[in-house]
């Protein structure tokens, strides 16, 4: 807030001089003071200042200040206006249960130098709030109603004047407009549905967990208003992510899920289908529907499934929305709206919320703005708000991206509805995030079997006596003169209760009609994977003509583009490698995979830290002009390609970005979606997404997903944080064909693995443990024929073996260690040892391994790995590869993944290789 105390303490002559400066050059004075003087001029032009006729002093061309004007008082009044705009939220009556904490707002009359005697004095400052010249009493009443009633708004940190003006106008004008009778009836209807639904479940299913919305039922009216307003503003689809609390109520009264289906889940008789998902509790489920707004607009609704890591769904929702915008709406974000429903404890305590906020304005992750709706329980599980955060508000992080926050009392349904309507208009106009912090309460404990009085006896003594939001609204309508409100509410309750009983008694309720979108039709054309699908991979080769076309296009750029000399040389060396040796390196093989999919009409999206050039400077998918810094996407000009290649360097986030990409892949099975970690072990920052979504999503919610994780992995003496992507963690989570784990050693096999992701008639997450130093190792290069024939090889046999019967030992391994073993074998001319590469660790290629076990039936088998014995694939193979009798050669068990000393690393590595051949 601007402090004009230096002006109010100055002489009239100084103020006069400031005004004269303003008249000569308005830009020469402080912007806020300029507004004040502009308002003063307006008042003079209207002929009224302090209620008296005034003339321009002396008839001069430049006006002066009227002689009887108390400019100090006027500026003090303007300071008060700014004070309420900036800090009125600190005294707003937003808490329906208990008195708010004093946060030192300093908005009393004395702070601005006023006394009670000034209240009836006329002030032209009233023009600044649209009241004209009026009394201080009227100005104060208007400010309290606008900024300190049941709503308080935080927006002083916003620098965009257009947004400030929008919000100021919304609070000082739009917010005061009365609702129509039709709007009041709609609010009462939604409150009735929300309240009675919870009462019914509480009566019929005593003791069952349902994470009720009781105390926050106004959420139903709020979501209804968002959807209706959004529909009128051109939104065609709304994607919602939310926590447990109120989920069943939202499913029933917003999404239109039949009560019969919800009740059958309580009864334990539900038959899960593709729409609903399977394998998780009822308050984690997702849903889709098409709803009709009162204006006759059809809005497609999607509620995302989510785990108990409540805020983990946030990046999934925004990624899903971004994919839908790209695929269905030509990247017109106005047509799809993400809504994230938070709990107060989780939005303040979970770092993922901050990561998602930091994505909101970035090119690769922007969704045109998200509406954040906080169901503020004032409590976590059992933790009061003063133990749950250091910030004034649970939403204080909104200031980091200059997102406004509307704090509103959950008992004032009309205020809540007005807030969400303002928020929806703001999002559509400015395409940026906005928050609604609805302060309410939680009627029961964390769940219905929990007694909250154990930890908050005082708070819950107040809650027990407090009327529900529906009762509060009926009382409001009666006090407002609506004599029919109580009867209307009683009739609604009676009818709704009867309807609920009918549903419970198995009277059929027709679900809302639903029309599948194109991406959903694509999902429905796929099928579940079976064991047989992993016996051999589908053909993923491309034609010779396509190979030639793609290679040529990848190795050129526009005539007016001048890449860095070093990059130019790197690419020319790739061309030379192919022309002279017929070889394709790793990076080119990868880009060929993407390019070939684009040629087939598939989109490819990739993100991660520094992925455009690659952490190890190998990819160079996007080049930079050394003179203009202009970017050139090497996959953007492929003749005949209908797919788009979208590649983005991400913010320094793993959790948020991986969640976003998972959501993107969930929306569209026809796109290849890839996240690359800068170093493989960085995925531990995204472990929640891996555990809750990637590894378990198909089993929990019947949702396939084809997202690809590229995790650089390999022991090269770079220390514990840059060696291991923790392969053992992923393998431990593998079961029921839930994902694909690969550790690939050749450029062409990587090419086929990527193409296989889209070729399969199903989708599986793929985690590839990518090389680092081996990106440029000649032994990883492939020939053209490797790309134009065949498919992915789950296992690669030793091509140097001439007589299988002469093999006395088989060393089978995966990834980088193969090249160390091969170098040793070649150097020493070993003929009686075969090296077998397992390129896919899960689903385990049992058939191929069994065939090789029979082929080398005279040999002793050893699994060789770089990782310590308690890491890597050793324990997984011992548990799952029962048909082969083998020993394990590895580093000693270790608490840390690797040593940080290069000499120690080299010694350990040498011991592994030596042991493998000498044992």
Protein Blocks (a to p, Z undefined) as FASTA:
>chain_A
ZZfklmmmpcfklmmmmmmmmmmmmmlpcfklmmmmmmmmmmmmnopaehiacddehhia
bdcddfklcfklmmmmmmmmmmmmmmmmmmpcfbfkbccddehlopafklnopafklmmp
ccfklmmnonopadfklmmmmmmmmmmmmbccdfklpmblklmmmmmmmmmmmmmpccdf
klmmmmmmmmmmmmmmmmmmmmmmghiaehiaehilmmmmmmmmmmmmmmmnopabdcdd
ddfeomlmmmmmmnopafklmmmmmnopaccdfknoghiafklcccddddddfkopacdd
ddddddfblmlmmmmmmmmmmmmmmmmnoopaklpccdddddfklmmmmmklmmmmmmmm
gmklpggiaadddddehpafklcfklmbmbfbfklmmmmnopacddddfklmmlmmmmmm
mmmmmmmmnopacddddddddfbafblkbcfklmmmmlmmmmmmpccfklmmmmmmmmno
paklmmmmmmmmmmmmmmmmmmmnopacddddddddfklmmmmmpccddfklmmpccdfb
dcfklmmmmmmmmmgccfkbccdfklmmmmmmmmmmmmmnopacfklmmmmmmmmmmmno
pacddedehklnopnlpnomaccdfklopacdfklmcghiabdcddddddddfklmmmmm
mmmmmmpmkbccddddfblklmmmmmmmmmmmmmmmmmmnopacfbdcdddeddehnajk
lmbgolmlmmmmgghhlaccdddfbfklmmmmmmmmmmpgcdcdddddddfklmmgmklp
ccfklmmgcjddfbacdfkbmblklpmbdcddehjllmmmmmmmmmnopakbccdddfbf
bdcdfklmmmmmmmmmmbccddddfbdfkgcjllmmmmmmmmbccddddddddfbfbdcb
fklmmmmmmmmmmmmmmZZ
